Amino acid sequence: MNQLPKIARARLQALSAGAHPDPDVLTAFFEQVLPEDERHPVLAHLATCAECRLAMALALPDVAADGARVHVVSSPAVTWGWSGLMRWGSVVACLVVVGAAVMIHKPTPAALRSGSDADTPLSQKISQNDTTQPAAPNKTANNEGSISPQTAPALTSQATSPHVDATEAARAGKRFESVPAPRRQAQAGATAAKIAVPTERSSDIVTSQPATQSRPAGAVGGLIAGNRQTPANAPAAGAAPGLLEAQVTTEPLSSSKETPGRAKAATPNPSGSAATPEQSVPVLAGSFRASDQTTPAGNPATIATLPAKWILSDEGQLQRSFDGGKNWEPVPVVERAKFTALSAAGLDIWVGGPAGVLYHSANNGLQWTLVKPTAEGVALAEDIVSVDFTDLQHGVVTTNTSQKWTTADGGSHWRVGP
Amino acid sequence: MERALEHAQSLPAELTSFAAELHGKCSATKFSVTVDDLARILGEVVRKYAPASNPAQARDFCKTLKLEELVLARACAAGNEKAWETFLIRYREKLYETGLQIAREDSAARDLADSLYADLYGTTSREGVRVSKLNSYTGRGSLEGWLRTVMAQEHVNRYRKQKRLVSLDEESEEGGQFAAPDPVLETAADPKLVAAADAALAALSNDDRFVLAAYYLDGRTLAEVARILGVHESTISRKVDKLAKSLRKQIVAGLLKQGMSRRQADEALEVDVRDISLNLRARLVQDSTPPTFPSRKERAPAGDGTST
């Protein structure tokens, strides 16, 4: 950083300040709600008044205090010494164990060829699977056993492939979009099944996911359900509707205890209300676009567990940092969106913008769901100026008209008012 | 309430009708704030911040206010018990947390929070009427933010008072903060250089001046400055870098305009930097508050009497 000429510092300091703005105006200033015409005089005063700058800096909410919500994991200060060595040693040991597990379960080319053609794009594989016969049973037969008899061949073959994990599905995220619409149903079903299959590899990684035990099962599903506005076409894939939703729902919550047998426990949707593959398309198609970006981890499953800092850029773009704010990467949520409000509570990220646009990610920005708050038949249509989730369930969305939309169930139901 | 009614009657009819419209949309009824009370409060805020506004503008202005929190604060100031219950539930713990964040020390934090709480409750009386600090909240920003700001200002005031009352012993230990500046050094700054620096600074926008002051004078981090301005940290980083470069260029250009050669301008800048550096130290200790609050002075550990 360039040094300022000291004469400039001295003259800058010698500038005289006028009357101090009152606390209301200062508060509105640092909360970014002061109109432009009032903002300039305040800025002019602050540029010349060390006392007000100090008061305002002290009045800013503590980053460390917010860290519990904004940062997924607060990294303790690095102290070198025996305890530091032990700490880092344990981290290195964990990395070695995880790396070994990944290497052990890394699919071999032969295995890939036996399950599906490794060189074939996933979209082609899916389209092939639309017409292929059910695949032969393989080592993840437990999963297959959980799928109802009327499960489509495509779903079965993909779901039981031991080599397809969320990473591969993520890499193929863009390819999905280029596939003709009629095949989306099958794609969605296949993709959902792929994500849902709790392979050993993914369960190893998910082990480090913090504090997801407290999330009520179905919290994500509730949000996914909130996105079901696509007309329910005939489920071409023929997969058991509830099964798909249950799998997608439980996947981010999986822990190291989960085994392939867990798929058996994925009971059909009690409501029976149509979690068809078609309905899952918006979530799944949009969800993996974030994985195209270069991240420190590279693996979406790992991203979903990494501590991150979140911020909105000047252009209203959501950005994420995995290294404590040194490097920031854009996180695509939806194209041409300009967000104005951000809330991060653990792995749950909420972003809001103009005209009531509200998106939620339950897995550290890997997947996004459009949430449309509705209360008493009226949908939120005002510009969102702040989103504040104190935990996974309770949150308040404030609009530019000072309306407060409150939810106590993670965004499934809303109420307007205090 | 009679006084409130008098005020309300003097308000424009549009504002009164707007207050009636807003009354049902907030907790005014819950906290026994009548339509007339609300109209008076809104009228007071409009008169303070948008005195020249027409009814439509006043209406738009009122829409930007944090109405819910404004009603809560004013109901508390009026002594409504339900409002106080709500206030305590929402903000009592936050007051202590904020105090701790500002004062960085538990007892000072409690003292600060208790003092503010007393002010909010209204311990001072004017003509037999308790005066609550919450009456000065106008809903421009959030109530929580306002509480933080008020507490931060109080802390700054206390610190300044404390510094004024510091003992001579402590003063000398801290490095003679009140020593008179060296008169020779005061005169060391070249008037041409000062004029060039002033002109370069005057050409900057308020935004830029604030960034420079916060970063270079107060020692704020890029992240802190970015948070204050509501922009990305990288934006501030680029701006600081650019400003420092351009300011130097502008000062040199100003010196060239005043008849100096390039070499003379560079030399003047460099030579005076050393002089001003000393002078600046004197100015710093006299005129501005330190960027941080050292909670305690670090003292050398007591020795055991043996020398090594």
Interface residues (C-beta under 8 A of the other chain):
Chain A: M1 N2 Q3 L4 P5 K6 I7 A8 R9 A10 R11 L12 Q13 A14 L15 D22 P23 D24 V25 L26 T27 A28 F29 F30 E31 Q32 V33 L34 P35 E38 H40 L43 A44 L46 A47 T48 A50 E51 R53 L54 A55 M56 A57 L58 A59 L60 P61 D62 V63 A65 I311 L312 S313 D314 Q319 G325 W328 N400 T401 S402 K404 G417 P418
Chain B: K25 C26 S27 Y49 K63 T64 L65 K66 L67 E68 E97 Q101 I102 S136 Y137 T138 G139 R140 G141 S142 G145 W146 R148 T149 V150 M151 A152 Q153 H155 V156 R160 A189 L193 V194 A197 D198 A200 L201 N206 D207 R209 F210 L212 A213 A214 Y216 L217 D218 R220 A223 E224 R227 I228 G230 V231 H232 E233 S234 T235 S237 V240 D241 L243 A244 K245 L247 R248 I251 L269 D272 V273 I276 S277 N279 L280 R283 L284 D287 S288 T289 P291
